[in-house]
Amino acid sequence: MTDPEVTIEFVRELAQSASDMIGQQNEASTKQTNAKVKVSAADLVTETDVAVENLLKQTIHSRFPTHQFLCEESSDASAELTDAPTWIIDPVDGTTNFYHGVPYCCVSIAFARHKTVLFGCVQAPLLKEAWWAEKGGKAWHMDNSGNVKCISTSTTTDLNKSLLSTGFLVATVQRLNNPNLSVDDRQRIEHKRDLVIRQLQAFLPHVHDVRRLGACALDLCHVACGRMDCYFECGPKEWDLSAGVLIVYEAGGVCSNYAGAPLSDKLDDCEIVACATPELHDKVIALLKQVE
């Protein structure tokens, strides 16, 4: 699907410029010492997160001054996607990995118009890989040798033959350490924490194995290119999901919330299930519903 202004080539150029900056910062220090805490001790933002986001916003604004932004480091909880042309950006998805020198981190860039994501690119500079897609087109992967190929999800339909990835809501759960947390927020977070534990207990006897990579956008890309068969998590935001979900769709995968319905556009209420095949998706949803 074409857009009157934006092209996938421009989105990829943006991702490359962000990746170059992340790579330079990584080479300068194996551990990012200048990190600040956001909502909990496990929710970090480094100088690199901010610098990359600023670079991308400045580059985009110079070319498309009327476009809007939905970005991790400059958007608050009230931000939401509108019909306006909007760039949805996570400058460093997997900040904790990046902080500790673990290479599983990436930049995620999506462009949406009328609340529909048209282009998405995820680039992992330390792994030297990239994934991208255009709505209604195909999904592509560039490996660490620079080889580009069209990708598709795996053909896995059986849960017991599937490799799953998920997340553990660590940053959210650590908010329970805040003595000033409201009763309602405490109960809500405790419920989510207990749900994650029950989900893990439910899946472990029925799958090949479970992985926790710590970067939502990369998890989605791994589903898209067949490395993973399913990814599910409660808590990702628009900037974590938007590019990766498009890439999964265009690679032939299925995405929904935990009930099997279309994904929510509420930033604080995102659930994601991404599966390689409809048959596997049905089985994952059925198991998730058993442990609600």
C-alpha positions as CSV (number, residue, x, y, z in Angstrom):
1,M,0.0,0.0,0.0
2,T,1.5,3.3,-1.1
3,D,1.4,6.6,0.8
4,P,1.3,10.0,-0.8
5,E,4.3,11.2,1.2
6,V,6.2,8.4,3.0
7,T,8.1,5.5,1.5
8,I,9.5,2.3,3.0
9,E,12.9,3.4,1.8
10,F,12.7,6.5,3.9
11,V,11.7,4.5,7.0
12,R,14.6,2.2,6.4
13,E,17.0,5.1,6.1
14,L,15.7,6.4,9.5
15,A,16.2,3.0,11.1
16,Q,19.8,2.8,9.7
17,S,20.6,6.3,11.1
18,A,19.3,5.3,14.5
19,S,21.2,2.0,14.4
20,D,24.4,3.8,13.6
21,M,24.0,6.0,16.7
22,I,23.2,3.0,18.9
23,G,26.2,1.1,17.6
24,Q,28.5,4.1,18.2
25,Q,27.2,4.5,21.8
26,N,27.6,0.8,22.4
27,E,31.2,0.9,21.2
28,A,31.9,3.8,23.5
29,S,30.9,1.9,26.6
30,T,30.0,-1.7,27.2
31,K,27.6,-0.6,29.9
32,Q,25.5,2.6,29.7
33,T,26.4,4.4,33.0
34,N,24.1,7.3,32.4
35,A,20.7,5.7,32.9
36,K,17.6,7.1,34.7
37,V,14.7,5.4,36.3
38,K,11.1,6.0,35.0
39,V,8.3,4.3,36.8
40,S,10.4,1.6,38.6
41,A,14.0,0.5,39.1
42,A,13.6,-1.9,36.2
43,D,12.2,0.7,33.8
44,L,15.3,2.5,32.5
45,V,16.0,5.2,30.0
46,T,19.6,5.9,28.8
47,E,21.1,8.9,27.1
48,T,21.1,6.9,24.0
49,D,17.3,6.4,24.1
50,V,16.8,10.1,24.3
51,A,19.4,11.0,21.7
52,V,18.1,8.4,19.1
53,E,14.5,9.6,19.6
54,N,15.6,13.2,19.1
55,L,17.5,12.4,16.0
56,L,14.6,10.6,14.4
57,K,12.1,13.3,15.3
58,Q,14.3,16.1,14.0
59,T,14.9,14.2,10.7
60,I,11.2,13.4,10.2
61,H,10.1,16.9,11.2
62,S,12.4,18.6,8.7
63,R,10.8,16.6,5.9
64,F,7.2,16.3,7.2
65,P,6.6,19.2,9.6
66,T,2.9,18.5,10.1
67,H,3.3,14.9,11.1
68,Q,2.7,13.8,14.7
69,F,4.7,11.5,17.0
70,L,4.0,8.7,19.4
71,C,7.3,7.9,21.0
72,E,8.4,6.1,24.1
73,E,10.6,8.8,25.7
74,S,8.4,11.9,24.9
75,S,4.8,10.6,25.1
76,D,2.9,10.3,28.4
77,A,0.2,7.9,29.5
78,S,-2.6,10.0,28.0
79,A,-1.1,9.9,24.5
80,E,-3.0,8.0,21.8
81,L,-2.9,7.3,18.1
82,T,-5.1,9.6,16.0
83,D,-6.1,9.8,12.4
84,A,-3.3,12.2,11.7
85,P,-0.1,11.0,10.0
86,T,1.9,9.7,13.0
87,W,5.3,8.2,13.6
88,I,5.3,5.5,16.3
89,I,8.9,5.1,17.6
90,D,10.7,3.1,20.2
91,P,14.3,4.4,19.9
92,V,15.8,1.5,21.9
93,D,13.5,-1.4,22.5
94,G,15.3,-3.6,25.1
95,T,16.9,-0.8,27.0
96,T,17.8,-3.0,29.9
97,N,19.6,-5.4,27.5
98,F,21.4,-2.4,26.0
99,Y,22.3,-1.1,29.4
100,H,23.9,-4.4,30.4
101,G,25.7,-5.0,27.0
102,V,23.3,-7.7,25.9
103,P,22.9,-7.4,22.1
104,Y,19.1,-8.1,22.0
105,C,17.9,-4.5,21.5
106,C,16.6,-2.6,18.5
107,V,15.0,0.5,17.1
108,S,11.4,0.2,16.1
109,I,9.8,2.7,13.6
110,A,6.3,2.6,12.3
111,F,4.3,5.1,10.3
112,A,0.5,5.2,10.5
113,R,-2.2,7.2,8.8
114,H,-5.9,7.1,9.9
115,K,-4.8,4.7,12.7
116,T,-3.6,2.2,10.2
117,V,0.1,1.3,10.2
118,L,1.4,1.4,6.6
119,F,5.1,0.9,7.1
120,G,7.3,-0.7,9.8
121,C,10.9,-1.3,10.3
122,V,12.8,-3.0,13.2
123,Q,16.6,-2.9,13.1
124,A,18.9,-4.6,15.6
125,P,22.3,-2.8,15.3
126,L,24.3,-5.0,17.6
127,L,23.0,-8.1,15.9
128,K,23.3,-6.4,12.5
129,E,19.9,-7.5,11.3
130,A,16.8,-5.7,10.1
131,W,13.2,-6.5,9.3
132,W,10.6,-4.4,7.5
133,A,7.2,-4.5,5.8
134,E,4.7,-2.4,3.9
135,K,1.0,-2.9,4.4
136,G,-0.3,-5.1,1.6
137,G,3.2,-6.1,0.6
138,K,5.7,-8.6,1.8
139,A,7.9,-8.9,4.9
140,W,11.6,-8.8,4.5
141,H,14.7,-9.7,6.6
142,M,18.3,-8.6,6.2
143,D,20.8,-10.9,7.9
144,N,24.1,-10.0,9.4
145,S,25.9,-10.5,6.1
146,G,23.6,-8.1,4.3
147,N,21.6,-10.7,2.5
148,V,18.0,-9.7,2.0
149,K,15.1,-12.2,1.6
150,C,11.3,-12.3,1.8
151,I,10.2,-14.0,5.0
152,S,7.3,-16.0,6.3
153,T,6.2,-17.4,9.6
154,S,6.7,-21.1,10.4
155,T,4.1,-23.7,9.6
156,T,3.8,-24.9,13.2
157,T,0.3,-25.8,14.2
158,D,1.0,-28.0,17.3
159,L,1.5,-26.4,20.6
160,N,3.9,-29.2,21.7
161,K,6.2,-28.5,18.8
162,S,6.3,-24.7,19.3
163,L,8.9,-22.4,20.7
164,L,7.3,-19.5,22.6
165,S,8.6,-16.2,23.8
166,T,7.0,-13.9,26.4
167,G,7.7,-11.2,29.0
168,F,7.4,-11.0,32.7
169,L,6.3,-7.4,33.5
170,V,9.3,-6.8,35.7
171,A,9.2,-3.0,35.5
172,T,5.4,-3.0,36.3
173,V,5.7,-5.5,39.2
174,Q,8.5,-3.5,40.8
175,R,6.0,-0.7,41.2
176,L,4.7,-2.7,44.1
177,N,7.8,-1.5,46.0
178,N,6.3,2.0,46.0
179,P,4.6,2.5,49.4
180,N,2.5,5.3,48.0
181,L,0.9,3.1,45.3
182,S,-2.9,3.4,45.4
183,V,-4.9,0.4,46.6
184,D,-6.5,0.0,43.1
185,D,-3.1,0.1,41.3
186,R,-1.6,-2.4,43.8
187,Q,-4.5,-4.8,43.3
188,R,-4.3,-4.4,39.5
189,I,-0.5,-5.0,39.4
190,E,-0.7,-8.0,41.8
191,H,-3.4,-9.5,39.6
192,K,-1.1,-9.1,36.5
193,R,1.9,-10.5,38.3
194,D,-0.1,-13.6,39.4
195,L,-1.5,-14.0,35.9
196,V,2.0,-14.1,34.4
197,I,3.0,-16.9,36.8
198,R,-0.2,-18.9,36.1
199,Q,0.3,-18.5,32.3
200,L,3.9,-19.8,32.5
201,Q,2.8,-22.7,34.6
202,A,0.1,-23.5,32.1
203,F,2.4,-23.4,29.0
204,L,5.5,-25.1,30.3
205,P,4.1,-28.7,30.1
206,H,2.8,-28.2,26.6
207,V,5.6,-26.5,24.5
208,H,9.1,-27.2,23.3
209,D,10.4,-24.3,25.4
210,V,9.9,-20.7,26.4
211,R,12.2,-17.8,25.8
212,R,12.3,-14.3,27.3
213,L,14.5,-12.0,25.1
214,G,13.4,-8.7,26.6
215,A,12.6,-6.8,23.4
216,C,9.0,-7.0,22.2
217,A,9.8,-5.8,18.6
218,L,12.5,-8.4,18.2
219,D,10.1,-11.1,19.6
220,L,7.6,-10.2,16.9
221,C,10.3,-10.2,14.2
222,H,11.4,-13.7,15.3
223,V,7.9,-14.9,14.9
224,A,7.7,-13.3,11.5
225,C,10.8,-15.0,10.2
226,G,10.1,-18.4,11.7
227,R,12.6,-18.5,14.6
228,M,9.8,-18.4,17.1
229,D,6.3,-19.8,16.7
230,C,4.4,-17.6,19.2
231,Y,4.9,-14.5,21.3
232,F,2.5,-13.4,24.0
233,E,2.8,-10.6,26.6
234,C,0.6,-8.2,28.6
235,G,2.0,-4.7,28.9
236,P,3.7,-3.6,25.6
237,K,2.8,-0.2,24.3
238,E,2.1,1.1,20.8
239,W,5.8,1.9,20.2
240,D,6.8,-1.6,21.1
241,L,4.2,-3.3,18.9
242,S,3.3,-1.3,15.8
243,A,6.2,-2.1,13.5
244,G,6.6,-5.7,14.6
245,V,2.8,-6.5,14.3
246,L,2.8,-5.2,10.7
247,I,5.8,-7.4,9.9
248,V,4.1,-10.5,11.4
249,Y,0.9,-9.8,9.5
250,E,2.8,-9.4,6.2
251,A,4.8,-12.6,6.9
252,G,1.5,-14.5,7.2
253,G,1.1,-14.6,10.9
254,V,-1.9,-13.9,13.2
255,C,-2.1,-11.3,15.9
256,S,-4.7,-10.6,18.6
257,N,-5.3,-9.8,22.2
258,Y,-5.7,-12.5,24.8
259,A,-9.3,-13.0,24.0
260,G,-8.6,-13.5,20.3
261,A,-10.0,-10.1,19.4
262,P,-8.2,-7.2,17.5
263,L,-5.4,-5.5,19.3
264,S,-6.4,-2.6,21.7
265,D,-5.1,0.9,20.9
266,K,-5.0,1.8,24.6
267,L,-1.4,2.3,25.6
268,D,-1.9,1.0,29.2
269,D,-4.0,-2.0,28.2
270,C,-2.1,-3.8,25.5
271,E,-2.2,-7.5,25.2
272,I,-0.5,-9.2,22.3
273,V,-0.6,-12.8,21.0
274,A,1.4,-13.3,17.8
275,C,1.4,-16.7,16.2
276,A,2.8,-18.3,13.1
277,T,-0.5,-20.0,12.0
278,P,-4.2,-19.7,12.8
279,E,-4.3,-23.2,14.2
280,L,-1.5,-22.5,16.7
281,H,-3.2,-19.1,17.6
282,D,-6.4,-20.9,18.4
283,K,-4.6,-23.3,20.8
284,V,-2.7,-20.5,22.5
285,I,-5.8,-18.4,23.0
286,A,-7.6,-21.4,24.5
287,L,-4.9,-22.0,27.0
288,L,-4.7,-18.3,27.9
289,K,-8.4,-18.3,28.5
290,Q,-8.1,-21.2,30.9
291,V,-5.8,-19.2,33.3
292,E,-7.6,-15.8,33.2
